[in-house]
Amino acid sequence: MADEVQRQLEIIKQGCVEVIEEDELKRKLEFSISSNVPLTVKAGFDPSAP
């Protein structure tokens, strides 16, 4: 499972400047994978901003 967590973490981090609480994100990915429940990811930016 650790390989899958790392793979998904790398995909999420692509193009990111910063990931706050990366350890917490790893725990959430582990739970998501083990329980087969999709992870909800929220982007912290305004896509309509110029």
C-alpha positions in Angstrom: 0.0 0.0 0.0 2.9 2.4 0.7 3.9 2.4 -3.0 0.3 3.3 -4.0 0.2 6.1 -1.4 3.5 7.5 -2.7 2.3 7.2 -6.3 -0.9 9.1 -5.6 0.9 11.7 -3.5 3.3 12.4 -6.4 0.3 12.9 -8.7 -1.4 15.3 -6.3 1.8 17.3 -5.8 2.4 17.8 -9.5 2.4 21.6 -10.2 2.0 22.4 -6.5 4.2 25.0 -4.8 3.4 23.7 -1.4 1.4 21.0 0.3 0.5 21.9 3.9 0.4 18.9 6.3 1.8 16.3 3.9 1.8 13.7 6.7 -1.9 14.2 7.2 -2.5 13.9 3.4 -0.6 10.6 3.5 -2.8 9.3 6.3 -5.9 10.3 4.4 -4.6 8.6 1.3 -3.9 5.4 3.3 -7.5 5.5 4.7 -8.9 6.2 1.2 -7.1 3.2 -0.3 -7.8 0.8 2.5 -11.5 1.7 2.7 -12.0 2.1 -1.1 -13.5 5.5 -0.5 -12.5 8.3 -2.9 -10.5 11.1 -1.4 -11.9 14.6 -1.8 -9.3 17.2 -2.7 -10.0 20.9 -2.5 -7.7 23.4 -4.2 -6.9 26.5 -2.2 -7.1 29.1 -5.0 -9.7 31.1 -6.9 -9.8 29.7 -10.5 -11.7 32.9 -11.6 -8.9 35.2 -10.4 -6.9 37.0 -13.2 
